[in-house]
Amino acid sequence: MANTKSAIQEIRVAAARQERNKSLRSITKTVVHRAEVSVNKAGTESAAADLKSALSALDKAAQAGIMHANAASRKKSRLTKALNKTAKTK
C-alpha cells in the first residue's frame, strides 16, 4: 500500500489512464479486425471505408501511445497492401 499522498494520487491517476487505454485499445482492435475481415472477403464494397476507419484508429492509437508508431505503421501498410491485392484480382 502506498504511504504518501502523492503515491496514493499516482495510483488513482494510473488507474484512470489504464481504463482509458483499455477502452482505446479495444476500439482499435475491433475496427482493425472489421477491416481485415472486409478486406479478405472478395467483392466487399465497404472494404475501403472500413480500411479508412482502421487507418484513422491506428493513427490515434499510436498518437496516444497505446501502440508503438512503427507497429501501427506496419499494420496500416499490411492492410492497405491486402486491399490493393484484392482490388487487382477483381
N, C-alpha and C positions, 0 to 999 in steps of 0.2 A: 504494500500500500504506500502511496506517496505521502511524504512527510511535510512538504512545504506547500504554501498556497499556489506558487507558480507551477509546481509539478501537478497538483490537482487540476488546475486550469488547463494545462497542456494535455492531460488525459481527456478532458471534455472536448477540447479542440480536435484532438486526434480522432476521437470517436465520430465527430461531425464530419470530418474530412473522409474518413473511411466509409461512412454511409453514402456521401455524395459520390465518391469514386466508384463504389459498388454499383450505384444506380447508372452512372455514365458508362461503366464497363459493360453492364448488362444490355443497355440500349444499343451500344456499339456492336456487340456480338450478335444481337438479334437482327439488326439492319444488314450487317455483313453476311450473315447466314442467308437471309432472304435474297440478297443479291446473288450469292453463289448459286442458290437453287434456281433462280430465274435465268441466270446466265447459262447454266448447264442444261436447262431444258431447251431443246432446239425449237425455234419458232416462237419464243416468248417475246411479245411486243413490249412488255413492261420492263424488260431487262435493262434497257438504257436508263429508265427512270430509277429503277432500283439501284443501279450502279452509281448514279449521280448522288443519291442519298447516302449510299455506303461510303463514297469518297469524302463526302462532307462530314459524316460521322467519324471517320478515321482521322481526318484533319483536326477535328475538335478534340478527339481523344489524345492525339499527340500534343496539341497545344496545352491541354490541361495536365499533361504529364501522366495520364492514365496508361499510355503505352509509349514505347520509345519511338522517336520520329522515324528512324530507319525501318523499324518493324511496320509502322503504318505505311510508309512509302512502298515497302516490299509488297504488302498486301494489296495496296492500290494498283501497283504495277501488274500483279498476277491476275487480279480481277479484270482489269482493262484488257490484258492480253487474251484472257479467256473469252471475253465478249467479242473481241476482234476476230478471234479464230472461228467462233460460231457464225459470225456475220459473213465470213469468207466462204464457209461451206454451204451457205444457202444458195 
